[in-house]
Amino acid sequence: MNSSNSFITEGKKVFNKVPEITIFFWIIKIMATTVGETAADLLNFNLNWGLTNTTYVMCVLLLITLFLQFRTKRYIPAIYWLAVVMISVVGTLITDNLVDNLGVSLVTTTIFFTAALIITFMAWYFSEKTLSVHSIHTIKRESFYWLAILFTFALGTAAGDLASEGLNWGYLNSALIFAALIAVITIAYYRFKLNAVTAFWIAYILTRPLGASIGDYLSQSSDNGGLNLGTVGISTIFLVIILSLVIYLSKTGRDEIKVEQ
């Protein structure tokens, strides 16, 4: 789901702050969403940090990572993908706090974050006249971008839990359903010329509940409909794969976008 990767306004070369949308992007994104689900559970339950303490720690780490991301002048794979993993965990924790600590229903959280994401997209478009990820080279656009990413993760967590637990679809069935929806969007893009920006954001949103469902299916006990592989093992394996791909992209630069202003 690519679109034009450069433009010229005054002939001055600048660099995009986010990666090109390649197969590597989607692999890391789905794995990062899965890690967001399993790592949150690992810290909360396995290490007995508790939901509140886990949220405080991860929010601080996310703010530090975003500070580094905003300070960079170009896309740096290690910092960017660390920010995605951190925001994945925090997005999960935000939804978990609303549901578990405050008693907000999964239906309400799904509706709320859907509305928040729509408002973010509207504000972004009215301000910048584009939602394209190929022109993230100003602080304002990058701020809109990361806010939208945060809401996609919180929404995806709520929608994934609603599907698998609230509607009793189960983790595997939920994962298959969300994967099928992504396949439909992919076909609509390649076969029926669905707008690239629209296709990207719909697919991006859907990968979050897909990753959450996969993470729960792999890590949860068999009594809960999972494979009982544990949060430690799944988090470790996926993080190693993410790290390997990030090192590869850092060395090759295959997912860099160069824009001209």
Buried (B, 14 or more C-beta within 10 A) or exposed (E): BEBEBEEEEEEEEBBBBBBBBBEBBBEBBBBBBBBBBBBBBBBBEEEEBEBEEBBEBBBEBBEEBBEBBBEEEEBBBEBBBBBBBBBBBBBBBBBBBBBEEEEBEBEEBBEBBBEBBEEBBEEBEEEBEEBBBBBBBEEEBBBBBBBBBBBBBBBBBBBBBBBBBBEEBBBBBBBBBBBEBBEBBBEBBEEEEBBBBBBBBBBBBBBBBBBBBBBBBBBBEEEBBBBEBBBBEBBBBBBEBBBEBBEEBBEEEBBBBBBEB
